[in-house]
Amino acid sequence: MTHRPFPGRRGVLRGSLAASAALTLPGTLGAAPAFARSGRPSADWGVQTGDVTADSGLVWVRSDRPARMIVQTAATESFRNPHTWHGPLLGAGTDFTGTTRLHGLPSGEQIHYRVLLADPDDPRRTGEPVTGTFRTVPAQRRRGVRFLWSGDLAGQGWGINPDFGGYTIYRAMEKLDPDFFLCSGDNIYADGPLSATQALPDGSLWRNVTTEEKSKVAETPAEFRGNFRYNLLDANLRRFNARVPSVIQWDDHEVRNNWYPGEVIASTDTRYTEKSVDVLAARARRAFSEYFPVSTLRPGAKEGRVQRVMRHGPLLDLFVLDMRTYRDANSPDDRTTDPQGILGAEQLEWLKRELSRSRAVWKVIAADMPLGLVVPDTTEGRPNFEAVAQGDPGAPLGRELQIAELLRYVKHRRITGTVWLTADVHHTSAQHYQPSRAAFTDFEPFWEFVSGPLNAGAFPASALDGTFGPERVFVKAPTASNVSPAGGYQFFGEVDIDGDSGELTVRLREQDGTVLFTKVLQPGLVGQ
């Protein structure tokens, strides 16, 4: 197996990130940190990069006041002969966040960057630089690819607990030095207020960092923005963001549990004064675009999309889906025709087209919801379904029809190397889908891997729907519902593609990085 040389990026951030990690939590975060010069802009929320390619990347920052964003890049951490990129003016219109696109970068190289925030009235007055690093995508396959995925952060009442060490799972993920991290949705829980304490089964208390915006469900733009800011109070996450690029998708809790377009919140849910989910979703999407560096979204732009293809050299194309924006209403899902489905007709055609065009060895489909796991929706007290499966093991119905069409397309177009990754269900598992076990048989076998949560309640394993013949080869899940992070059952997954053999290895890991399950897949096959 080829092992890539990992450039020494751990030393690059030692000074500035140590200071960043020392930033205090609510109560004092609004004050300038000790290293900042009085009256100058400060980047208390750290930096992050996203959607990195062979020659480009997006750098994100948030200021504590109006400021001009300036990014400098260099080949080494000494920043000799840096290249300077002049970014946007950060103001209240984007909650003082901004993104600068770096382009013309060398492929397969470690890029060191620092962000300076300048006083818009006096460019000579800049705050303390905040540094980060990332690797651009290599043009050749011999370097291999390693990335991680998970989802579900600060849900079910479990927020940042300083006594627990905060979001400790990010420490374990950082140690693996991945090329990027895929967050499969539920980056926030806009519908999940946090209280100062939660009782644990042993009688002790879980203590949350709390903020005003996390004291109620998010409805206003300020409340949605506050939910995204909340997670950045965690030093583990800020450190991870500065070292590991992200690929971000969204799911339901960025807006509201189990939401769908056109939904109207029942009058009995008195938590919400705004009853139109479309209004809430527009506000959430705006905040989402402000707080993550996503190449296909711009804050305030009417057009834009979450779904996209991220190409990682000859070995990997990552197909990032949006299973939320275009779906039909949650229902018993037993229709015999369903052209809209969970992807929408246009996104389905886009996915088929892009899969056909892909020449990558592996086509990883990043789905924010599982295929064969039954996810009920009892939000309004009705027996509806939230994901693809509805528990009927017979011929495809409802949203399953769209997935059947896609699986048939992959088979008949002889598209090799497809693998499905997801989160959402708050446990980890590996499912193998096999036509010989299925009611619908016109597809080739494939694997689906589930991970998460990152820091949220863990739940028992979901029931399987037999329509596509899934067999649960591995699962780790609690027997009780809403187990806290202190009780374990927090998970992330790793994908490692070898540059020589092309083999793809999936490892399901738990909170401290321990490997629970490993599966090696062979390249060049339509099904396996």
Secondary structure as GFF3:
##gff-version 3
##sequence-region A 1 528
A	DSSP	alpha_helix	14	21	.	.	.	ID=ss1
A	DSSP	beta_strand	47	50	.	.	.	ID=ss2
A	DSSP	beta_strand	56	62	.	.	.	ID=ss3
A	DSSP	beta_strand	67	74	.	.	.	ID=ss4
A	DSSP	beta_strand	83	90	.	.	.	ID=ss5
A	DSSP	three_ten_helix	92	94	.	.	.	ID=ss6
A	DSSP	beta_strand	97	103	.	.	.	ID=ss7
A	DSSP	beta_strand	110	119	.	.	.	ID=ss8
A	DSSP	beta_strand	122	126	.	.	.	ID=ss9
A	DSSP	beta_strand	130	135	.	.	.	ID=ss10
A	DSSP	three_ten_helix	141	143	.	.	.	ID=ss11
A	DSSP	beta_strand	145	150	.	.	.	ID=ss12
A	DSSP	three_ten_helix	162	164	.	.	.	ID=ss13
A	DSSP	alpha_helix	169	175	.	.	.	ID=ss14
A	DSSP	beta_strand	180	183	.	.	.	ID=ss15
A	DSSP	beta_strand	197	199	.	.	.	ID=ss16
A	DSSP	beta_strand	205	207	.	.	.	ID=ss17
A	DSSP	three_ten_helix	213	215	.	.	.	ID=ss18
A	DSSP	alpha_helix	221	231	.	.	.	ID=ss19
A	DSSP	alpha_helix	235	243	.	.	.	ID=ss20
A	DSSP	beta_strand	246	248	.	.	.	ID=ss21
A	DSSP	alpha_helix	277	291	.	.	.	ID=ss22
A	DSSP	beta_strand	308	312	.	.	.	ID=ss23
A	DSSP	beta_strand	316	320	.	.	.	ID=ss24
A	DSSP	alpha_helix	345	357	.	.	.	ID=ss25
A	DSSP	beta_strand	362	366	.	.	.	ID=ss26
A	DSSP	beta_strand	376	377	.	.	.	ID=ss27
A	DSSP	beta_strand	384	385	.	.	.	ID=ss28
A	DSSP	alpha_helix	400	412	.	.	.	ID=ss29
A	DSSP	beta_strand	418	422	.	.	.	ID=ss30
A	DSSP	beta_strand	428	433	.	.	.	ID=ss31
A	DSSP	three_ten_helix	435	437	.	.	.	ID=ss32
A	DSSP	beta_strand	446	450	.	.	.	ID=ss33
A	DSSP	three_ten_helix	466	468	.	.	.	ID=ss34
A	DSSP	beta_strand	470	476	.	.	.	ID=ss35
A	DSSP	three_ten_helix	485	487	.	.	.	ID=ss36
A	DSSP	beta_strand	491	497	.	.	.	ID=ss37
A	DSSP	beta_strand	504	510	.	.	.	ID=ss38
A	DSSP	beta_strand	515	521	.	.	.	ID=ss39
###
